[in-house]
Structures are given as C-alpha cells and as structure tokens.
Amino acid sequence: MDIGVKLPPELEQATLSMVKAAIEQVVADTKTTNHWPEYMNQRQAAKYLGTSPGTLIKWERADIGFPTITIEGSKHYCKSSLDKWMKSQQQQNN
C-alpha cells in the first residue's frame, strides 16, 4: 500500500530545504566530532582513547604492546594502530 501526500509547492520546497539543512548539519557535526589525525601526539591520543596522558605512559611502560612511534625522542601514536590495539585488548578481556 502506497500513500502519497501532495503538498503545496511552497510547503514542499520549505520541507526539502529543512531536510537538506538538517542533513548538512549532521554531516558537519560528524566531521567535527570524528576528525582525528592519523598520527597524534600524546595529548591527542589520550583524548582519542578517553584517558589521560599519564595512563598512556603507564601502558607504554607495562610492556603490553601499546603501539608507540618514537622519532628522535618524540612520541607519536597512529590512530589505526591504537584502534587495533584497543580491539585486541577488548578480545583478551572477553
């Protein structure tokens, strides 16, 4: 069963404009909240993982395979490696 509703042209246009604006806003919000660089510094990585920089240091020192890239003493963290590591930790704990 298909039910159609015929709206006056001005109401149809206003509805389409509102839907388009809502979709554009959701896309913009998603880009803002989910935009993380592929390589992060310690502060960014901690925020990405929802923890403190101190916890990252603790994980690094615990020799549990926490993925860290060190270049001339500067630590960096690869987003995809962090995701894989977190997933592996989840699987180990389930």
Beta strands, then each sheet from edge to edge (+ up, - down):
strand 1: 39-40
strand 2: 69-71
strand 3: 74-78
sheet 1: 1+ 3- 2+
end
